[in-house]
Amino acid sequence: MFQYQLISFQSISPPDTDNQNDWYQYVIANKFNRITGYRSGKQEDVKEYIKMVMDYQNKKLFINNGGFDKQSFTEAECFM
């Protein structure tokens, strides 16, 4: 299947503008695409966010390949 999966997740140094929060880098990928993202916050919150991003990307793949209609997206997903 071509669904996105988490490839890597690691703590990174914060940017100079924000040295008070924990920062993480993650990579999600499928057979054709690779997405690298950065997020600050508590580790469990960032992992939950990554799961949401992967679910969103996988829904887009399903729709683009003739799956369910776009009305299946939640309001929050429309702003990602």
C-alpha positions as CSV (number, residue, x, y, z in Angstrom):
1,M,0.0,0.0,0.0
2,F,1.1,3.6,-0.5
3,Q,0.1,4.9,2.9
4,Y,2.3,7.3,4.8
5,Q,4.3,5.9,7.7
6,L,6.6,7.5,10.3
7,I,10.2,7.0,9.2
8,S,12.0,8.9,11.9
9,F,11.4,11.1,14.9
10,Q,14.0,12.9,16.9
11,S,14.6,15.7,19.3
12,I,16.4,18.7,17.8
13,S,17.9,21.9,19.0
14,P,15.4,24.7,19.1
15,P,15.7,27.7,16.7
16,D,17.4,30.8,18.0
17,T,14.0,32.5,18.3
18,D,12.5,29.8,20.7
19,N,14.9,28.3,23.2
20,Q,12.2,27.6,25.8
21,N,10.3,24.8,24.1
22,D,11.3,21.2,23.1
23,W,11.5,20.8,19.3
24,Y,11.3,17.7,17.2
25,Q,11.9,16.7,13.6
26,Y,9.9,14.0,12.0
27,V,9.9,12.3,8.6
28,I,6.9,10.6,7.1
29,A,6.9,8.8,3.8
30,N,5.2,6.5,1.4
31,K,6.4,4.9,-1.8
32,F,6.5,8.2,-3.7
33,N,6.7,11.1,-1.3
34,R,8.7,12.1,1.8
35,I,7.7,14.9,4.1
36,T,10.0,16.3,6.8
37,G,8.4,18.4,9.5
38,Y,9.3,20.3,12.6
39,R,7.1,20.9,15.6
40,S,7.5,22.2,19.1
41,G,5.7,20.9,22.2
42,K,5.5,17.9,24.5
43,Q,6.7,14.7,22.9
44,E,3.3,13.0,23.2
45,D,1.5,16.0,21.7
46,V,3.9,16.1,18.8
47,K,3.4,12.4,18.1
48,E,-0.4,12.9,18.2
49,Y,0.0,15.7,15.7
50,I,2.2,13.5,13.4
51,K,-0.5,10.8,13.5
52,M,-3.1,13.4,12.5
53,V,-0.9,14.6,9.6
54,M,-0.4,11.0,8.4
55,D,-4.2,10.3,8.6
56,Y,-4.9,13.5,6.6
57,Q,-2.3,12.6,3.9
58,N,-3.7,9.0,3.7
59,K,-7.2,10.3,3.3
60,K,-6.1,12.5,0.5
61,L,-4.5,9.5,-1.2
62,F,-7.6,7.5,-0.8
63,I,-9.8,10.3,-2.3
64,N,-7.4,10.9,-5.2
65,N,-7.6,7.2,-6.0
66,G,-11.3,7.0,-6.2
67,G,-12.1,6.5,-2.5
68,F,-14.7,8.4,-0.4
69,D,-15.6,12.0,-1.1
70,K,-14.1,15.1,0.4
71,Q,-17.0,15.6,2.8
72,S,-15.3,12.9,4.9
73,F,-12.7,15.5,6.1
74,T,-13.3,17.1,9.4
75,E,-13.3,20.9,9.7
76,A,-9.9,20.8,11.5
77,E,-8.4,18.8,8.6
78,C,-9.5,21.4,6.1
79,F,-7.0,23.9,7.7
80,M,-3.9,21.7,7.6
